[in-house]
Amino acid sequence: MDPSHLQELVTLEDNYWWHVAKRQLVTRLMQRYCPAPGRLVEGGIGSGRNLVAFAELGYEVTGFDLMPESVRHVRNRGIEDVRVHDLGQPWPVDASSLRAVVLLDVLEHLEDPIKVLRHAYTALEEGGAVIATVPAHPWLYSRWDEQLGHFRRYTTQEFRHQANEAGFRVSFLNYWNSFTMPAAVVVRSWEKLFPSRTQPDFPSVSSFTNRALLTAAAAERGWLMNLGLPTGLSLAGVLQK
């Protein structure tokens, strides 16, 4: 992430429907599969808004990020145990010491995600879990993904393969963000036909639209937690040790 975009991310992670809805889904999964108390590590901390929410749930939180600017900002939010660290290197935590690892839209940025998942496996206690989200459907891969530094978009098969190679059992895997998929398909198809040099960004929405999208996400969340969805722009998974 460009350091100049950090302040924009602060606003987005606090209020923007996509970030809020994803955080609400992830906390539901955490409470079901690896509830607090316990120690939690998030890889890729952004503005730290997720760590604040996880701490409120009762976890002892730690964060890793490549950006010193993010680390400084999160410490200013009152979360001290955050540090600059490359997830591809051995993690500075004791083996079998973590209850949960959170990797939200991180794995697609990694050239070797299995290596990172193996570090997470080593750090987790028995029964602990990785909660991960990734972009779905390789056929949607576009210039937008390239500009964001994505190596891939995932199929369910590829997600399971990487998890299994790292030693995990996949306890939950489902699509989410299905209700914006038709619009996204149109936009990505247009981008492929008429490439643009504009930087990828979250489209601005009114307060009313933001609330409406959060309502749609809440309805979808109830459905996918119990019955599953046939498709969506992203995958959410729980990988247990």
C-alpha positions in Angstrom: 0.0 0.0 0.0 1.2 3.5 -0.8 1.9 5.2 2.5 0.0 8.3 1.3 -3.2 6.2 1.2 -3.0 5.3 4.9 -5.3 8.1 6.0 -7.8 7.2 3.4 -7.8 3.6 4.7 -8.4 4.8 8.2 -11.7 6.3 7.1 -12.6 3.3 4.9 -11.9 0.6 7.5 -14.0 2.4 10.1 -17.1 3.0 8.0 -17.1 1.7 4.5 -19.5 -1.1 4.0 -17.1 -3.6 2.5 -14.6 -3.3 5.3 -17.3 -3.3 8.0 -19.2 -6.3 6.5 -16.0 -8.3 6.2 -15.1 -7.6 9.8 -18.6 -8.6 10.9 -18.3 -11.9 9.0 -14.8 -12.6 10.3 -15.8 -12.0 13.9 -18.7 -14.4 13.5 -16.4 -17.0 12.2 -13.9 -16.4 15.0 -16.6 -16.7 17.7 -17.8 -20.0 16.2 -14.4 -21.7 15.5 -11.7 -20.1 17.7 -13.5 -18.0 20.4 -11.6 -15.8 22.9 -9.7 -15.7 25.1 -6.4 -16.4 23.6 -3.7 -14.7 21.6 -4.4 -13.6 18.0 -2.1 -12.4 15.3 -3.3 -10.4 12.3 -1.1 -10.3 9.2 -1.5 -7.0 7.3 -2.9 -4.7 9.9 -3.8 -1.6 7.7 -5.2 1.1 9.9 -5.6 -1.3 12.9 -9.4 -1.1 13.0 -9.8 -4.9 12.9 -7.3 -5.3 15.8 -9.4 -2.9 17.8 -12.5 -5.0 17.2 -10.6 -8.3 18.0 -9.3 -6.8 21.3 -12.9 -5.8 22.2 -13.9 -9.5 21.8 -11.3 -10.5 24.4 -8.3 -11.6 22.4 -4.7 -10.6 23.2 -3.8 -9.0 19.9 -0.6 -8.8 17.9 -0.1 -7.4 14.4 2.5 -7.7 11.7 2.8 -5.4 8.7 5.5 -4.5 6.2 4.6 -0.8 6.5 6.3 1.2 9.3 3.6 3.8 8.8 0.8 1.3 9.6 2.7 0.1 12.7 3.1 3.6 14.0 -0.5 4.5 13.4 -1.8 1.4 15.1 0.4 2.0 18.1 -1.1 5.5 18.3 -4.6 3.8 18.4 -3.4 2.2 21.7 -2.4 -1.3 20.4 1.2 -1.7 21.4 2.1 -5.2 20.2 2.4 -4.5 16.5 5.6 -4.7 14.5 7.2 -4.5 11.1 7.6 -8.1 10.0 7.6 -10.1 6.7 5.1 -12.9 7.0 7.3 -15.0 4.8 10.0 -15.1 7.5 9.6 -17.2 10.7 7.2 -15.5 13.0 8.5 -13.9 16.2 6.0 -15.8 18.4 6.3 -19.1 20.4 5.2 -22.3 18.7 1.6 -23.4 19.6 1.0 -20.0 21.3 -1.8 -18.6 19.2 -5.6 -19.1 19.3 -6.2 -17.4 16.0 -4.5 -16.0 13.0 -6.3 -13.5 10.7 -5.3 -13.0 7.1 -7.8 -10.8 5.3 -7.1 -10.3 1.6 -3.4 -11.1 2.2 -2.7 -14.5 0.6 -3.4 -13.3 -2.9 -0.5 -10.8 -2.5 2.0 -13.5 -1.6 4.2 -15.3 -4.1 4.4 -18.3 -1.7 1.3 -18.4 0.4 1.8 -22.0 1.5 5.1 -20.9 3.2 3.2 -18.3 5.2 0.4 -20.7 6.1 3.0 -23.1 7.4 4.4 -20.4 9.7 0.8 -19.8 10.9 0.4 -23.6 11.5 3.5 -23.7 13.6 2.4 -20.7 15.7 -1.2 -22.0 16.4 -2.2 -24.1 19.3 -4.0 -27.4 18.7 -7.5 -26.5 17.5 -6.6 -22.9 16.7 -7.5 -21.5 13.4 -6.6 -19.2 10.5 -9.5 -17.0 9.4 -8.8 -15.9 5.8 -10.5 -14.0 3.0 -9.3 -14.0 -0.6 -10.7 -12.7 -4.0 -12.5 -15.4 -5.9 -12.7 -16.6 -9.5 -9.5 -16.5 -11.6 -11.6 -15.6 -14.7 -12.3 -12.2 -13.0 -8.5 -11.4 -12.8 -8.0 -8.1 -14.4 -5.8 -5.0 -14.5 -7.4 -4.0 -11.2 -5.8 -7.1 -9.6 -2.5 -6.4 -11.2 -2.4 -2.9 -9.9 -3.3 -4.1 -6.4 -0.4 -6.6 -6.5 -2.4 -9.8 -6.7 -0.6 -12.9 -7.8 -3.9 -14.8 -8.2 -7.7 -15.0 -7.6 -8.8 -18.2 -5.9 -10.9 -21.2 -6.7 -12.2 -23.2 -3.8 -10.0 -26.0 -5.0 -6.8 -23.9 -4.9 -7.7 -22.5 -1.5 -8.2 -26.1 -0.1 -5.0 -27.2 -1.8 -2.9 -24.5 -0.2 -4.5 -25.1 3.2 -3.9 -28.9 3.0 -0.3 -28.4 1.9 0.3 -26.4 5.0 -1.2 -29.1 7.2 -4.6 -27.5 7.9 -8.1 -28.9 7.8 -10.6 -26.6 6.1 -13.5 -26.3 8.6 -15.4 -23.6 6.6 -15.2 -22.3 3.1 -17.8 -20.2 1.4 -18.3 -17.4 -1.0 -19.3 -13.9 0.2 -20.1 -10.6 -1.4 -22.5 -12.2 -3.9 -24.9 -9.2 -4.2 -22.3 -6.9 -5.9 -21.0 -9.6 -8.2 -23.2 -8.7 -11.3 -21.9 -5.1 -11.2 -18.3 -6.2 -10.7 -18.5 -8.6 -13.7 -19.7 -5.7 -15.9 -17.0 -3.4 -14.7 -14.2 -6.0 -15.0 -15.4 -6.9 -18.5 -15.4 -3.3 -19.5 -11.8 -2.9 -18.1 -10.6 -5.8 -20.2 -12.1 -4.3 -23.4 -11.0 -0.8 -22.6 -7.9 -0.8 -20.3 -7.5 2.2 -18.2 -4.5 3.6 -16.3 -6.6 4.8 -13.4 -5.7 3.4 -10.0 -8.0 0.8 -8.4 -10.2 2.3 -5.7 -13.3 1.7 -3.7 -16.2 3.6 -5.4 -17.6 6.4 -3.3 -21.1 5.7 -2.0 -23.7 7.9 -0.2 -24.5 7.3 3.5 -27.8 5.8 2.4 -26.2 3.4 -0.1 -23.6 2.5 2.5 -26.3 1.5 5.0 -28.2 -0.4 2.3 -25.2 -2.4 1.3 -24.5 -3.2 5.0 -28.1 -4.4 5.3 -27.6 -6.6 2.2 -24.4 -8.0 3.7 -26.1 -8.8 7.0 -28.8 -10.8 5.2 -26.2 -12.6 3.1 -24.1 -13.4 6.2 -27.1 -15.1 7.9 -27.5 -17.2 4.8 -23.9 -18.2 4.1 -23.2 -19.1 7.7 -25.9 -21.7 7.6 -26.6 -22.8 4.0 -23.8 -21.4 1.8 -23.8 -19.4 -1.4 -23.2 -20.6 -5.0 -20.9 -17.7 -5.9 -19.5 -14.4 -4.8 -16.6 -12.0 -5.4 -14.6 -13.4 -2.4 -14.0 -16.5 -0.4 -14.0 -16.7 3.4 -12.3 -19.7 5.0 -11.5 -21.2 8.4 -8.4 -23.4 8.5 -8.0 -25.4 11.7 -4.9 -27.1 13.2 
